[in-house]
Amino acid sequence: MRLSRFRLPIALTMIVLLAALALLGRVRAQVGTVIPTPSPMPSPAPTPRPATITRTFHCNCSSPGQPVIWAGNVQATSYFQARQEAVLQCSGYLGSKPVSPLIPTPAFNFGAPPTLAPMPVNACAQCACS
């Protein structure tokens, strides 16, 4: 008799549980929002730097007590750099120019061996640019 007494509540409980499971099967699962994957941060753009502006300088080079031995135009960003470039171009010009190191002897020393011309220490020592 004890079993018959519990059969009704057990049967009723089973029906309620089966109905609940049937209802849960019909309910859709929750759809979550899609979270985008993190992307790498873009690196900041490099700091802009002013463009180097070159201009044309007219330069003259000479050695002390001598006339101008080289004159020309150079491209540079400043007077200092123009002077350095002028010294280089002047030295290159003098180095490529064939110069005889012999000085002819005077007529009264006819027959004496020729003497060598003294080479200046720096023929392009004084360069000025404008």
C-alpha positions as a Python dict, from the first residue, in 0.01 Angstrom:
ca = {
    (1, 'M'): (0, 0, 0),
    (2, 'R'): (277, 228, 56),
    (3, 'L'): (376, 217, -309),
    (4, 'S'): (33, 306, -436),
    (5, 'R'): (33, 612, -226),
    (6, 'F'): (355, 743, -384),
    (7, 'R'): (269, 637, -740),
    (8, 'L'): (46, 934, -811),
    (9, 'P'): (287, 1203, -696),
    (10, 'I'): (575, 1023, -869),
    (11, 'A'): (379, 995, -1191),
    (12, 'L'): (275, 1356, -1171),
    (13, 'T'): (633, 1463, -1105),
    (14, 'M'): (753, 1259, -1403),
    (15, 'I'): (497, 1423, -1631),
    (16, 'V'): (597, 1770, -1514),
    (17, 'L'): (966, 1691, -1569),
    (18, 'L'): (903, 1551, -1917),
    (19, 'A'): (696, 1857, -2009),
    (20, 'A'): (969, 2085, -1880),
    (21, 'L'): (1230, 1898, -2085),
    (22, 'A'): (1011, 1922, -2395),
    (23, 'L'): (974, 2295, -2345),
    (24, 'L'): (1350, 2338, -2295),
    (25, 'G'): (1415, 2153, -2618),
    (26, 'R'): (1202, 2404, -2805),
    (27, 'V'): (1371, 2708, -2653),
    (28, 'R'): (1666, 2823, -2858),
    (29, 'A'): (2003, 2870, -2704),
    (30, 'Q'): (2107, 3222, -2634),
    (31, 'V'): (2303, 3383, -2915),
    (32, 'G'): (2591, 3586, -2782),
    (33, 'T'): (2734, 3893, -2946),
    (34, 'V'): (3041, 3833, -3154),
    (35, 'I'): (3346, 3998, -3003),
    (36, 'P'): (3603, 4091, -3267),
    (37, 'T'): (3952, 3962, -3224),
    (38, 'P'): (4192, 4231, -3116),
    (39, 'S'): (4405, 4364, -3399),
    (40, 'P'): (4755, 4500, -3354),
    (41, 'M'): (4774, 4872, -3289),
    (42, 'P'): (4911, 5065, -3585),
    (43, 'S'): (5248, 5215, -3515),
    (44, 'P'): (5254, 5593, -3510),
    (45, 'A'): (5383, 5766, -3820),
    (46, 'P'): (5742, 5886, -3794),
    (47, 'T'): (5792, 6248, -3701),
    (48, 'P'): (5819, 6452, -4019),
    (49, 'R'): (6154, 6616, -4067),
    (50, 'P'): (6215, 6922, -4278),
    (51, 'A'): (6358, 6850, -4618),
    (52, 'T'): (6717, 6954, -4666),
    (53, 'I'): (6718, 7248, -4901),
    (54, 'T'): (7029, 7280, -5111),
    (55, 'R'): (7115, 7594, -5295),
    (56, 'T'): (7384, 7701, -5535),
    (57, 'F'): (7680, 7899, -5401),
    (58, 'H'): (7942, 8071, -5614),
    (59, 'C'): (8287, 8017, -5464),
    (60, 'N'): (8642, 8141, -5532),
    (61, 'C'): (8960, 7982, -5402),
    (62, 'S'): (9310, 8124, -5383),
    (63, 'S'): (9625, 8091, -5181),
    (64, 'P'): (9779, 8380, -4986),
    (65, 'G'): (9928, 8644, -5214),
    (66, 'Q'): (9809, 8469, -5530),
    (67, 'P'): (9521, 8542, -5767),
    (68, 'V'): (9210, 8328, -5779),
    (69, 'I'): (9307, 7977, -5890),
    (70, 'W'): (8960, 7825, -5897),
    (71, 'A'): (8609, 7965, -5922),
    (72, 'G'): (8288, 7772, -5960),
    (73, 'N'): (7943, 7684, -5833),
    (74, 'V'): (7876, 7427, -5562),
    (75, 'Q'): (7554, 7281, -5421),
    (76, 'A'): (7530, 7293, -5040),
    (77, 'T'): (7289, 7352, -4753),
    (78, 'S'): (7498, 7616, -4569),
    (79, 'Y'): (7791, 7852, -4619),
    (80, 'F'): (8019, 7629, -4415),
    (81, 'Q'): (7935, 7323, -4623),
    (82, 'A'): (7973, 7527, -4943),
    (83, 'R'): (8324, 7632, -4838),
    (84, 'Q'): (8419, 7271, -4764),
    (85, 'E'): (8283, 7159, -5100),
    (86, 'A'): (8472, 7441, -5275),
    (87, 'V'): (8800, 7332, -5115),
    (88, 'L'): (8738, 6975, -5236),
    (89, 'Q'): (8651, 7084, -5590),
    (90, 'C'): (8947, 7322, -5604),
    (91, 'S'): (9186, 7049, -5487),
    (92, 'G'): (9036, 6809, -5739),
    (93, 'Y'): (9076, 7066, -6016),
    (94, 'L'): (9439, 7135, -5930),
    (95, 'G'): (9511, 6764, -5894),
    (96, 'S'): (9369, 6688, -6240),
    (97, 'K'): (9546, 6981, -6406),
    (98, 'P'): (9893, 6888, -6536),
    (99, 'V'): (10144, 7139, -6400),
    (100, 'S'): (10512, 7125, -6475),
    (101, 'P'): (10717, 7149, -6156),
    (102, 'L'): (11015, 7285, -6350),
    (103, 'I'): (11092, 7655, -6367),
    (104, 'P'): (11310, 7762, -6659),
    (105, 'T'): (11645, 7897, -6548),
    (106, 'P'): (11734, 8261, -6612),
    (107, 'A'): (11948, 8335, -6916),
    (108, 'F'): (12257, 8434, -6716),
    (109, 'N'): (12266, 8085, -6554),
    (110, 'F'): (12264, 7910, -6886),
    (111, 'G'): (12365, 7548, -6843),
    (112, 'A'): (12277, 7524, -6472),
    (113, 'P'): (12037, 7241, -6372),
    (114, 'P'): (11670, 7344, -6354),
    (115, 'T'): (11520, 7408, -6011),
    (116, 'L'): (11190, 7264, -5888),
    (117, 'A'): (10901, 7500, -5813),
    (118, 'P'): (10805, 7512, -5448),
    (119, 'M'): (10469, 7342, -5397),
    (120, 'P'): (10228, 7541, -5183),
    (121, 'V'): (10116, 7370, -4864),
    (122, 'N'): (9749, 7411, -4953),
    (123, 'A'): (9682, 7588, -5279),
    (124, 'C'): (9309, 7604, -5198),
    (125, 'A'): (9355, 7740, -4846),
    (126, 'Q'): (9129, 8041, -4882),
    (127, 'C'): (8785, 7978, -5031),
    (128, 'A'): (8500, 8222, -5008),
    (129, 'C'): (8142, 8159, -5113),
    (130, 'S'): (7847, 8387, -5171),
}
